[in-house]
């Protein structure tokens, strides 16, 4: 005969708790890292909305930072190109303070190209690039102030016309050199 078992009697399986192997299987099949879905109340929904809004804000902030870096890069390149243009026109290039003192130290680069005065605003941070350009307390010669938007459009049209004229002039007055290879646009 066998001896009677010692220790506490085995637990009776209850309907609200799965058996040992079944419980282990359910634990393995349960997704890790996620809690079971519970009823969400208004406070939980607000917390989720706030979290989603913060993530959206962070995404838009990354876009804004990227655009700001690109704008700074383009502004820096613009300043270098204007400094170069001023060096190409040493007889007419001059820097003057902006007429409006509320501009916060903004200066104007003025030069004559194609028998027309052209003007660009220069922020104070760009002024060291223009050390080679003479400084004048007032603009040389007569200058008719015009609204900026019309001035910029007229100036851009004048630059395009002047560029085309220079390109045509270059092709008319130069001896034909070797035949140049066709330039293909870069693949994008």
Backbone as JSON Lines, residues from 0, in Angstrom:
{"i":0,"aa":"X","n":[0.82,-1.16,0.0],"ca":[0.0,0.0,0.0],"c":[0.86,1.22,0.0]}
{"i":1,"aa":"X","n":[0.36,2.2,-0.57],"ca":[1.13,3.43,-0.64],"c":[0.77,4.33,0.51]}
{"i":2,"aa":"X","n":[1.68,5.16,0.82],"ca":[1.47,6.08,1.94],"c":[0.56,7.21,1.5]}
{"i":3,"aa":"X","n":[-0.22,7.71,2.42],"ca":[-1.09,8.82,2.05],"c":[-0.26,10.07,1.77]}
{"i":4,"aa":"X","n":[-0.69,10.9,0.82],"ca":[0.06,12.11,0.47],"c":[0.1,13.05,1.66]}
{"i":5,"aa":"X","n":[1.25,13.71,1.8],"ca":[1.39,14.68,2.89],"c":[1.38,16.07,2.3]}
{"i":6,"aa":"X","n":[1.13,17.05,3.07],"ca":[1.1,18.44,2.6],"c":[-0.32,18.9,2.38]}
{"i":7,"aa":"X","n":[-0.46,20.12,1.9],"ca":[-1.8,20.67,1.71],"c":[-2.51,19.96,0.58]}
{"i":8,"aa":"X","n":[-3.78,19.88,0.67],"ca":[-4.53,19.21,-0.39],"c":[-4.46,20.03,-1.68]}
{"i":9,"aa":"X","n":[-4.48,19.41,-2.84],"ca":[-4.42,20.15,-4.11],"c":[-5.63,21.06,-4.25]}
{"i":10,"aa":"X","n":[-5.39,22.24,-4.93],"ca":[-6.48,23.2,-5.12],"c":[-7.44,22.68,-6.14]}
{"i":11,"aa":"X","n":[-8.64,22.99,-5.92],"ca":[-9.68,22.63,-6.86],"c":[-9.66,23.64,-8.01]}
{"i":12,"aa":"X","n":[-9.73,23.2,-9.24],"ca":[-9.79,24.17,-10.34],"c":[-11.06,24.99,-10.23]}
{"i":13,"aa":"X","n":[-10.87,26.31,-10.42],"ca":[-12.02,27.21,-10.35],"c":[-12.35,27.67,-11.75]}
{"i":14,"aa":"X","n":[-13.56,28.07,-11.96],"ca":[-14.01,28.48,-13.29],"c":[-13.39,29.8,-13.72]}
{"i":15,"aa":"X","n":[-13.0,30.68,-12.76],"ca":[-12.46,32.0,-13.12],"c":[-10.96,31.94,-13.37]}
{"i":16,"aa":"X","n":[-10.28,30.8,-13.17],"ca":[-8.84,30.72,-13.35],"c":[-8.53,29.5,-14.21]}
{"i":17,"aa":"X","n":[-7.73,29.69,-15.31],"ca":[-7.43,28.54,-16.17],"c":[-6.48,27.56,-15.48]}
{"i":18,"aa":"X","n":[-6.45,26.39,-16.02],"ca":[-5.57,25.37,-15.49],"c":[-4.12,25.72,-15.77]}
{"i":19,"aa":"X","n":[-3.17,25.04,-15.15],"ca":[-1.75,25.33,-15.24],"c":[-1.2,25.43,-16.66]}
{"i":20,"aa":"X","n":[-1.36,24.38,-17.46],"ca":[-0.83,24.4,-18.83],"c":[-1.56,25.41,-19.68]}
{"i":21,"aa":"X","n":[-2.82,25.53,-19.5],"ca":[-3.6,26.51,-20.27],"c":[-3.18,27.91,-19.91]}
{"i":22,"aa":"X","n":[-2.93,28.17,-18.64],"ca":[-2.5,29.5,-18.2],"c":[-1.13,29.83,-18.8]}
{"i":23,"aa":"X","n":[-0.23,28.85,-18.81],"ca":[1.09,29.09,-19.38],"c":[0.98,29.36,-20.88]}
{"i":24,"aa":"X","n":[0.14,28.65,-21.57],"ca":[-0.07,28.85,-23.0],"c":[-0.64,30.23,-23.27]}
{"i":25,"aa":"X","n":[-1.59,30.66,-22.48],"ca":[-2.18,31.99,-22.66],"c":[-1.17,33.08,-22.38]}
{"i":26,"aa":"X","n":[-0.28,32.86,-21.4],"ca":[0.76,33.85,-21.12],"c":[1.72,33.96,-22.31]}
{"i":27,"aa":"X","n":[2.02,32.84,-22.98],"ca":[2.9,32.88,-24.15],"c":[2.25,33.58,-25.34]}
{"i":28,"aa":"X","n":[0.96,33.39,-25.48],"ca":[0.27,33.96,-26.63],"c":[-0.11,35.44,-26.43]}
{"i":29,"aa":"X","n":[-0.1,35.91,-25.2],"ca":[-0.47,37.3,-24.92],"c":[0.61,38.22,-25.51]}
{"i":30,"aa":"X","n":[0.24,39.28,-26.24],"ca":[1.24,40.2,-26.8],"c":[2.03,40.85,-25.68]}
{"i":31,"aa":"X","n":[3.34,40.92,-25.87],"ca":[4.21,41.52,-24.87],"c":[4.28,43.03,-25.08]}
{"i":32,"aa":"X","n":[4.43,43.75,-24.02],"ca":[4.59,45.19,-24.09],"c":[3.29,45.94,-24.23]}
{"i":33,"aa":"X","n":[2.22,45.25,-24.45],"ca":[0.94,45.92,-24.57],"c":[0.04,45.44,-23.45]}
{"i":34,"aa":"X","n":[-0.68,46.33,-22.95],"ca":[-1.65,45.93,-21.93],"c":[-2.94,45.59,-22.64]}
{"i":35,"aa":"X","n":[-3.74,44.85,-21.98],"ca":[-5.02,44.52,-22.58],"c":[-5.86,45.78,-22.66]}
{"i":36,"aa":"X","n":[-6.64,45.85,-23.69],"ca":[-7.45,47.02,-23.93],"c":[-8.52,47.14,-22.85]}
{"i":37,"aa":"X","n":[-8.55,48.31,-22.28],"ca":[-9.54,48.57,-21.26],"c":[-10.44,49.68,-21.76]}
{"i":38,"aa":"X","n":[-11.51,49.83,-21.11],"ca":[-12.42,50.92,-21.45],"c":[-11.7,52.23,-21.17]}
{"i":39,"aa":"X","n":[-11.71,53.12,-22.14],"ca":[-11.07,54.41,-21.95],"c":[-12.12,55.43,-21.58]}
{"i":40,"aa":"X","n":[-11.8,56.14,-20.57],"ca":[-12.7,57.2,-20.14],"c":[-12.29,58.51,-20.79]}
{"i":41,"aa":"X","n":[-12.97,59.59,-20.49],"ca":[-12.65,60.88,-21.09],"c":[-11.23,61.33,-20.75]}
{"i":42,"aa":"X","n":[-10.74,61.03,-19.56],"ca":[-9.39,61.43,-19.18],"c":[-8.34,60.69,-19.98]}
{"i":43,"aa":"X","n":[-8.55,59.39,-20.21],"ca":[-7.61,58.61,-21.01],"c":[-7.6,59.1,-22.46]}
{"i":44,"aa":"X","n":[-8.77,59.41,-22.99],"ca":[-8.87,59.89,-24.36],"c":[-8.16,61.23,-24.51]}
{"i":45,"aa":"X","n":[-8.3,62.1,-23.53],"ca":[-7.61,63.39,-23.57],"c":[-6.1,63.21,-23.5]}
{"i":46,"aa":"X","n":[-5.65,62.27,-22.69],"ca":[-4.21,62.01,-22.6],"c":[-3.67,61.49,-23.93]}
{"i":47,"aa":"X","n":[-4.42,60.61,-24.59],"ca":[-4.0,60.12,-25.9],"c":[-3.98,61.25,-26.93]}
{"i":48,"aa":"X","n":[-5.0,62.11,-26.9],"ca":[-5.04,63.25,-27.83],"c":[-3.87,64.19,-27.57]}
{"i":49,"aa":"X","n":[-3.56,64.44,-26.31],"ca":[-2.44,65.31,-25.97],"c":[-1.12,64.71,-26.46]}
{"i":50,"aa":"X","n":[-0.96,63.41,-26.26],"ca":[0.25,62.74,-26.72],"c":[0.36,62.82,-28.25]}
{"i":51,"aa":"X","n":[-0.73,62.58,-28.94],"ca":[-0.72,62.68,-30.41],"c":[-0.42,64.09,-30.88]}
{"i":52,"aa":"X","n":[-0.96,65.08,-30.18],"ca":[-0.71,66.47,-30.54],"c":[0.75,66.83,-30.31]}
{"i":53,"aa":"X","n":[1.34,66.35,-29.24],"ca":[2.76,66.61,-28.99],"c":[3.65,65.98,-30.05]}
{"i":54,"aa":"X","n":[3.3,64.78,-30.47],"ca":[4.07,64.12,-31.53],"c":[3.95,64.9,-32.84]}
{"i":55,"aa":"X","n":[2.76,65.39,-33.14],"ca":[2.54,66.19,-34.34],"c":[3.32,67.5,-34.27]}
{"i":56,"aa":"X","n":[3.33,68.13,-33.1],"ca":[4.09,69.35,-32.89],"c":[5.58,69.11,-33.12]}
{"i":57,"aa":"X","n":[6.09,68.01,-32.6],"ca":[7.51,67.69,-32.77],"c":[7.84,67.46,-34.24]}
{"i":58,"aa":"X","n":[6.93,66.81,-34.96],"ca":[7.14,66.57,-36.4],"c":[7.18,67.88,-37.16]}
{"i":59,"aa":"X","n":[6.25,68.79,-36.89],"ca":[6.24,70.08,-37.58],"c":[7.43,70.93,-37.17]}
{"i":60,"aa":"X","n":[7.88,70.81,-35.93],"ca":[9.07,71.56,-35.49],"c":[10.3,71.1,-36.26]}
{"i":61,"aa":"X","n":[10.4,69.79,-36.5],"ca":[11.52,69.28,-37.3],"c":[11.48,69.85,-38.71]}
{"i":62,"aa":"X","n":[10.27,69.94,-39.29],"ca":[10.14,70.54,-40.63],"c":[10.55,72.01,-40.6]}
{"i":63,"aa":"X","n":[10.09,72.75,-39.61],"ca":[10.42,74.17,-39.51],"c":[11.92,74.37,-39.33]}
{"i":64,"aa":"X","n":[12.55,73.54,-38.52],"ca":[14.0,73.63,-38.33],"c":[14.74,73.36,-39.63]}
{"i":65,"aa":"X","n":[14.25,72.37,-40.38],"ca":[14.87,72.04,-41.66],"c":[14.75,73.2,-42.64]}
{"i":66,"aa":"X","n":[13.56,73.82,-42.69],"ca":[13.36,74.96,-43.59],"c":[14.21,76.15,-43.16]}
{"i":67,"aa":"X","n":[14.36,76.35,-41.88],"ca":[15.18,77.46,-41.39],"c":[16.65,77.25,-41.76]}
{"i":68,"aa":"X","n":[17.14,76.01,-41.63],"ca":[18.52,75.73,-42.03],"c":[18.72,76.0,-43.52]}
{"i":69,"aa":"X","n":[17.75,75.59,-44.33],"ca":[17.85,75.81,-45.77],"c":[17.8,77.3,-46.1]}
{"i":70,"aa":"X","n":[16.94,78.05,-45.43],"ca":[16.86,79.5,-45.65],"c":[18.18,80.17,-45.27]}
{"i":71,"aa":"X","n":[18.78,79.77,-44.16],"ca":[20.07,80.33,-43.75],"c":[21.16,80.02,-44.78]}
{"i":72,"aa":"X","n":[21.14,78.8,-45.3],"ca":[22.12,78.42,-46.32],"c":[21.96,79.26,-47.58]}
{"i":73,"aa":"X","n":[20.73,79.44,-48.02],"ca":[20.46,80.23,-49.23],"c":[20.8,81.7,-49.0]}
{"i":74,"aa":"X","n":[20.48,82.24,-47.84],"ca":[20.8,83.63,-47.54],"c":[22.31,83.85,-47.51]}
{"i":75,"aa":"X","n":[23.04,82.89,-46.98],"ca":[24.5,82.99,-46.93],"c":[25.08,82.95,-48.35]}
{"i":76,"aa":"X","n":[24.54,82.07,-49.17],"ca":[25.0,81.98,-50.57],"c":[24.67,83.26,-51.32]}
{"i":77,"aa":"X","n":[23.5,83.83,-51.08],"ca":[23.1,85.1,-51.7],"c":[24.09,86.2,-51.35]}
{"i":78,"aa":"X","n":[24.47,86.28,-50.08],"ca":[25.4,87.31,-49.65],"c":[26.75,87.16,-50.36]}
{"i":79,"aa":"X","n":[27.22,85.93,-50.51],"ca":[28.49,85.71,-51.2],"c":[28.39,86.1,-52.68]}
{"i":80,"aa":"X","n":[27.27,85.77,-53.32],"ca":[27.1,86.14,-54.72],"c":[27.01,87.65,-54.9]}
{"i":81,"aa":"X","n":[26.33,88.34,-53.97],"ca":[26.27,89.8,-54.05],"c":[27.64,90.43,-53.82]}
{"i":82,"aa":"X","n":[28.44,89.86,-52.92],"ca":[29.8,90.37,-52.7],"c":[30.64,90.19,-53.97]}
{"i":83,"aa":"X","n":[30.45,89.08,-54.63],"ca":[31.17,88.83,-55.89],"c":[30.71,89.81,-56.96]}
{"i":84,"aa":"X","n":[29.41,90.03,-57.07],"ca":[28.86,90.98,-58.05],"c":[29.4,92.38,-57.79]}
{"i":85,"aa":"X","n":[29.49,92.75,-56.52],"ca":[30.04,94.07,-56.18],"c":[31.51,94.16,-56.57]}
{"i":86,"aa":"X","n":[32.25,93.07,-56.45],"ca":[33.65,93.06,-56.85],"c":[33.79,93.17,-58.36]}
{"i":87,"aa":"X","n":[32.81,92.69,-59.12],"ca":[32.83,92.8,-60.58],"c":[32.47,94.21,-61.05]}
{"i":88,"aa":"X","n":[31.84,95.0,-60.19],"ca":[31.43,96.37,-60.54],"c":[32.06,97.36,-59.55]}
{"i":89,"aa":"X","n":[33.39,97.43,-59.48],"ca":[34.01,98.28,-58.45],"c":[33.78,99.77,-58.67]}
{"i":90,"aa":"X","n":[33.53,100.19,-59.9],"ca":[33.36,101.62,-60.16],"c":[32.03,102.15,-59.64]}
{"i":91,"aa":"X","n":[31.03,101.3,-59.55],"ca":[29.71,101.8,-59.16],"c":[29.19,101.23,-57.85]}
{"i":92,"aa":"X","n":[29.82,100.18,-57.33],"ca":[29.31,99.54,-56.11],"c":[29.56,100.42,-54.89]}
{"i":93,"aa":"X","n":[28.55,100.54,-54.06],"ca":[28.65,101.33,-52.83],"c":[27.66,100.76,-51.81]}
{"i":94,"aa":"X","n":[28.04,100.86,-50.54],"ca":[27.14,100.44,-49.45],"c":[26.67,101.7,-48.74]}
{"i":95,"aa":"X","n":[25.36,101.77,-48.51],"ca":[24.78,102.91,-47.8],"c":[23.87,102.39,-46.7]}
{"i":96,"aa":"X","n":[23.67,103.18,-45.66],"ca":[22.7,102.75,-44.64],"c":[21.29,102.81,-45.2]}
{"i":97,"aa":"X","n":[20.43,101.96,-44.71],"ca":[19.03,101.98,-45.14],"c":[18.38,103.28,-44.71]}
{"i":98,"aa":"X","n":[17.46,103.8,-45.51],"ca":[16.83,105.08,-45.22],"c":[15.96,105.0,-43.96]}
{"i":99,"aa":"X","n":[15.38,103.84,-43.71],"ca":[14.49,103.68,-42.56],"c":[15.3,103.2,-41.35]}
{"i":100,"aa":"X","n":[15.42,104.01,-40.29],"ca":[16.2,103.57,-39.13],"c":[15.57,102.38,-38.4]}
{"i":101,"aa":"X","n":[14.33,102.08,-38.68],"ca":[13.68,100.94,-38.02],"c":[14.11,99.61,-38.62]}
{"i":102,"aa":"X","n":[14.96,99.64,-39.63],"ca":[15.42,98.41,-40.29],"c":[16.45,97.66,-39.46]}
{"i":103,"aa":"X","n":[16.89,98.22,-38.36],"ca":[17.79,97.49,-37.45],"c":[19.18,97.26,-38.0]}
{"i":104,"aa":"X","n":[19.81,98.27,-38.54],"ca":[21.18,98.13,-39.02],"c":[21.3,97.62,-40.43]}
{"i":105,"aa":"X","n":[20.2,97.5,-41.14],"ca":[20.23,97.04,-42.52],"c":[20.9,98.1,-43.39]}
{"i":106,"aa":"X","n":[21.73,97.63,-44.3],"ca":[22.38,98.5,-45.27],"c":[21.92,98.11,-46.66]}
{"i":107,"aa":"X","n":[22.25,98.97,-47.61],"ca":[21.88,98.72,-49.01],"c":[23.15,98.6,-49.84]}
{"i":108,"aa":"X","n":[23.21,97.6,-50.69],"ca":[24.25,97.5,-51.69],"c":[23.66,98.08,-52.96]}
{"i":109,"aa":"X","n":[24.34,99.08,-53.5],"ca":[23.89,99.71,-54.75],"c":[25.01,99.58,-55.76]}
{"i":110,"aa":"X","n":[24.62,99.25,-56.99],"ca":[25.58,99.24,-58.08],"c":[24.84,99.48,-59.38]}
{"i":111,"aa":"X","n":[25.59,99.87,-60.4],"ca":[25.01,100.15,-61.71],"c":[25.42,99.03,-62.65]}
{"i":112,"aa":"X","n":[24.42,98.44,-63.3],"ca":[24.66,97.39,-64.3],"c":[23.66,97.61,-65.42]}
{"i":113,"aa":"X","n":[24.15,97.65,-66.65],"ca":[23.25,97.88,-67.77],"c":[22.61,99.25,-67.72]}
{"i":114,"aa":"X","n":[23.37,100.25,-67.26],"ca":[22.92,101.64,-67.14],"c":[21.72,101.81,-66.21]}
{"i":115,"aa":"X","n":[21.63,100.96,-65.24],"ca":[20.54,101.05,-64.27],"c":[21.07,100.74,-62.88]}
{"i":116,"aa":"X","n":[20.6,101.5,-61.91],"ca":[21.01,101.25,-60.53],"c":[20.22,100.09,-59.96]}
{"i":117,"aa":"X","n":[20.92,99.15,-59.37],"ca":[20.31,97.99,-58.73],"c":[20.61,98.07,-57.23]}
{"i":118,"aa":"X","n":[19.66,97.61,-56.42],"ca":[19.79,97.73,-54.97],"c":[19.36,96.44,-54.3]}
{"i":119,"aa":"X","n":[20.15,96.05,-53.27],"ca":[19.8,94.88,-52.46],"c":[19.98,95.24,-50.98]}
{"i":120,"aa":"X","n":[19.11,94.71,-50.16],"ca":[19.23,94.9,-48.7],"c":[20.24,93.9,-48.15]}
{"i":121,"aa":"X","n":[21.04,94.39,-47.21],"ca":[22.05,93.54,-46.58],"c":[21.84,93.57,-45.06]}
{"i":122,"aa":"X","n":[21.62,92.42,-44.45],"ca":[21.52,92.4,-42.98],"c":[22.89,92.68,-42.37]}
{"i":123,"aa":"X","n":[22.93,93.16,-41.14],"ca":[24.21,93.5,-40.51],"c":[25.2,92.33,-40.46]}
{"i":124,"aa":"X","n":[24.73,91.12,-40.34],"ca":[25.63,89.96,-40.25],"c":[26.41,89.74,-41.54]}
{"i":125,"aa":"X","n":[25.9,90.22,-42.68],"ca":[26.57,90.01,-43.97],"c":[27.58,91.1,-44.31]}
{"i":126,"aa":"X","n":[27.59,92.19,-43.57],"ca":[28.46,93.33,-43.9],"c":[29.95,92.98,-43.98]}
{"i":127,"aa":"X","n":[30.5,92.08,-43.15],"ca":[31.93,91.76,-43.28],"c":[32.31,91.22,-44.66]}
{"i":128,"aa":"X","n":[31.39,90.62,-45.39],"ca":[31.69,90.13,-46.74],"c":[31.91,91.27,-47.73]}
{"i":129,"aa":"X","n":[31.48,92.48,-47.36],"ca":[31.53,93.62,-48.28],"c":[32.59,94.64,-47.86]}
{"i":130,"aa":"X","n":[33.66,94.19,-47.25],"ca":[34.73,95.1,-46.83],"c":[35.4,95.76,-48.02]}
{"i":131,"aa":"X","n":[35.35,95.14,-49.19],"ca":[35.98,95.68,-50.4],"c":[35.12,96.75,-51.08]}
{"i":132,"aa":"X","n":[33.9,96.96,-50.6],"ca":[32.98,97.91,-51.23],"c":[33.03,99.23,-50.45]}
{"i":133,"aa":"X","n":[33.16,100.36,-51.17],"ca":[33.18,101.65,-50.47],"c":[31.87,101.92,-49.73]}
{"i":134,"aa":"X","n":[31.99,102.66,-48.64],"ca":[30.83,103.01,-47.81],"c":[30.52,104.49,-48.02]}
{"i":135,"aa":"X","n":[29.23,104.8,-48.17],"ca":[28.8,106.19,-48.31],"c":[27.67,106.44,-47.34]}
{"i":136,"aa":"X","n":[27.66,107.64,-46.74],"ca":[26.61,107.98,-45.78],"c":[25.26,108.15,-46.47]}
{"i":137,"aa":"X","n":[25.29,108.57,-47.74],"ca":[24.06,108.72,-48.52],"c":[24.26,108.09,-49.88]}
{"i":138,"aa":"X","n":[23.15,107.77,-50.51],"ca":[23.2,107.14,-51.83],"c":[23.76,108.13,-52.84]}
{"i":139,"aa":"X","n":[24.67,107.7,-53.72],"ca":[25.2,108.59,-54.74],"c":[24.17,108.83,-55.84]}
{"i":140,"aa":"X","n":[24.09,110.05,-56.33],"ca":[23.2,110.38,-57.44],"c":[21.74,110.35,-57.04]}
{"i":141,"aa":"X","n":[20.89,110.68,-57.99],"ca":[19.44,110.69,-57.7],"c":[18.91,109.27,-57.57]}
{"i":142,"aa":"X","n":[18.09,109.11,-56.59],"ca":[17.46,107.8,-56.38],"c":[16.0,108.04,-56.04]}
{"i":143,"aa":"X","n":[15.15,107.48,-56.87],"ca":[13.72,107.61,-56.62],"c":[13.26,106.41,-55.79]}
{"i":144,"aa":"X","n":[12.83,106.66,-54.57],"ca":[12.34,105.51,-53.81],"c":[11.04,104.99,-54.4]}
{"i":145,"aa":"X","n":[10.98,103.68,-54.59],"ca":[9.78,103.03,-55.1],"c":[9.38,101.93,-54.13]}
{"i":146,"aa":"X","n":[8.14,101.51,-54.2],"ca":[7.76,100.39,-53.35],"c":[8.63,99.17,-53.65]}
{"i":147,"aa":"X","n":[8.96,98.44,-52.59],"ca":[9.88,97.31,-52.73],"c":[9.4,96.25,-53.72]}
{"i":148,"aa":"X","n":[8.11,95.92,-53.71],"ca":[7.65,94.84,-54.58],"c":[7.83,95.2,-56.05]}
{"i":149,"aa":"X","n":[7.51,96.43,-56.44],"ca":[7.71,96.83,-57.84],"c":[9.19,96.92,-58.17]}
{"i":150,"aa":"X","n":[9.98,97.44,-57.24],"ca":[11.42,97.56,-57.46],"c":[12.04,96.19,-57.68]}
{"i":151,"aa":"X","n":[11.65,95.23,-56.88],"ca":[12.22,93.88,-56.98],"c":[11.84,93.23,-58.3]}
{"i":152,"aa":"X","n":[10.57,93.36,-58.71],"ca":[10.14,92.77,-59.99],"c":[10.83,93.44,-61.16]}
{"i":153,"aa":"X","n":[10.91,94.78,-61.16],"ca":[11.59,95.5,-62.23],"c":[13.07,95.14,-62.26]}
{"i":154,"aa":"X","n":[13.67,95.07,-61.09],"ca":[15.09,94.74,-61.0],"c":[15.36,93.34,-61.52]}
{"i":155,"aa":"X","n":[14.52,92.38,-61.17],"ca":[14.7,91.0,-61.64],"c":[14.56,90.94,-63.17]}
{"i":156,"aa":"X","n":[13.59,91.65,-63.72],"ca":[13.42,91.67,-65.18],"c":[14.64,92.31,-65.85]}
{"i":157,"aa":"X","n":[15.14,93.4,-65.26],"ca":[16.32,94.05,-65.82],"c":[17.53,93.12,-65.77]}
{"i":158,"aa":"X","n":[17.71,92.4,-64.68],"ca":[18.84,91.47,-64.57],"c":[18.73,90.36,-65.63]}
{"i":159,"aa":"X","n":[17.52,89.84,-65.84],"ca":[17.33,88.8,-66.87],"c":[17.68,89.35,-68.26]}
{"i":160,"aa":"X","n":[17.2,90.54,-68.59],"ca":[17.5,91.14,-69.9],"c":[19.0,91.39,-70.04]}
{"i":161,"aa":"X","n":[19.61,91.92,-69.0],"ca":[21.03,92.23,-69.05],"c":[21.86,90.95,-69.18]}
{"i":162,"aa":"X","n":[21.46,89.9,-68.51],"ca":[22.16,88.61,-68.62],"c":[22.07,88.06,-70.03]}
{"i":163,"aa":"X","n":[20.87,88.11,-70.62],"ca":[20.71,87.64,-72.01],"c":[21.58,88.47,-72.96]}
{"i":164,"aa":"X","n":[21.61,89.79,-72.75],"ca":[22.41,90.67,-73.59],"c":[23.9,90.32,-73.47]}
{"i":165,"aa":"X","n":[24.37,90.1,-72.26],"ca":[25.77,89.73,-72.06],"c":[26.09,88.38,-72.71]}
{"i":166,"aa":"X","n":[25.16,87.44,-72.63],"ca":[25.38,86.12,-73.23],"c":[25.43,86.23,-74.75]}
{"i":167,"aa":"X","n":[24.56,87.02,-75.35],"ca":[24.55,87.2,-76.79],"c":[25.83,87.93,-77.22]}
{"i":168,"aa":"X","n":[26.19,88.95,-76.47],"ca":[27.41,89.71,-76.76],"c":[28.63,88.8,-76.72]}
{"i":169,"aa":"X","n":[28.68,87.92,-75.76],"ca":[29.8,86.99,-75.63],"c":[29.89,86.09,-76.86]}
{"i":170,"aa":"X","n":[28.77,85.59,-77.34],"ca":[28.8,84.68,-78.5],"c":[29.11,85.44,-79.78]}
{"i":171,"aa":"X","n":[28.73,86.72,-79.9],"ca":[28.97,87.49,-81.11],"c":[30.42,87.92,-81.26]}
{"i":172,"aa":"X","n":[31.06,88.27,-80.13],"ca":[32.38,88.88,-80.22],"c":[33.53,87.96,-79.82]}
{"i":173,"aa":"X","n":[33.3,86.71,-79.72],"ca":[34.4,85.79,-79.43],"c":[34.61,84.89,-80.63]}
{"i":174,"aa":"X","n":[35.85,84.56,-80.88],"ca":[36.17,83.65,-81.97],"c":[35.7,82.26,-81.59]}
{"i":175,"aa":"X","n":[35.18,81.52,-82.55],"ca":[34.71,80.17,-82.21],"c":[35.88,79.32,-81.73]}
{"i":176,"aa":"X","n":[35.72,78.74,-80.61],"ca":[36.73,77.85,-80.05],"c":[36.41,76.44,-80.48]}
{"i":177,"aa":"X","n":[37.03,75.5,-79.83],"ca":[36.71,74.11,-80.12],"c":[35.23,73.87,-79.91]}
{"i":178,"aa":"X","n":[34.75,72.88,-80.57],"ca":[33.35,72.52,-80.35],"c":[33.24,71.92,-78.96]}
{"i":179,"aa":"X","n":[32.36,72.5,-78.2],"ca":[32.19,72.03,-76.82],"c":[31.26,70.83,-76.79]}
{"i":180,"aa":"X","n":[31.53,69.91,-75.9],"ca":[30.6,68.77,-75.77],"c":[29.25,69.24,-75.23]}
{"i":181,"aa":"X","n":[28.23,68.56,-75.65],"ca":[26.89,68.9,-75.17],"c":[26.82,68.67,-73.66]}
{"i":182,"aa":"X","n":[26.23,69.63,-72.99],"ca":[26.09,69.53,-71.53],"c":[24.72,68.96,-71.24]}
{"i":183,"aa":"X","n":[24.73,67.84,-70.53],"ca":[23.47,67.22,-70.14],"c":[23.08,67.69,-68.77]}
{"i":184,"aa":"X","n":[21.78,67.92,-68.57],"ca":[21.35,68.29,-67.2],"c":[21.54,67.1,-66.28]}
{"i":185,"aa":"X","n":[21.82,67.38,-65.0],"ca":[22.03,66.27,-64.04],"c":[20.76,65.46,-63.87]}
{"i":186,"aa":"X","n":[20.96,64.17,-63.67],"ca":[19.82,63.28,-63.4],"c":[19.36,63.46,-61.98]}
{"i":187,"aa":"X","n":[18.1,63.6,-61.8],"ca":[17.54,63.75,-60.45],"c":[16.61,62.63,-60.17]}
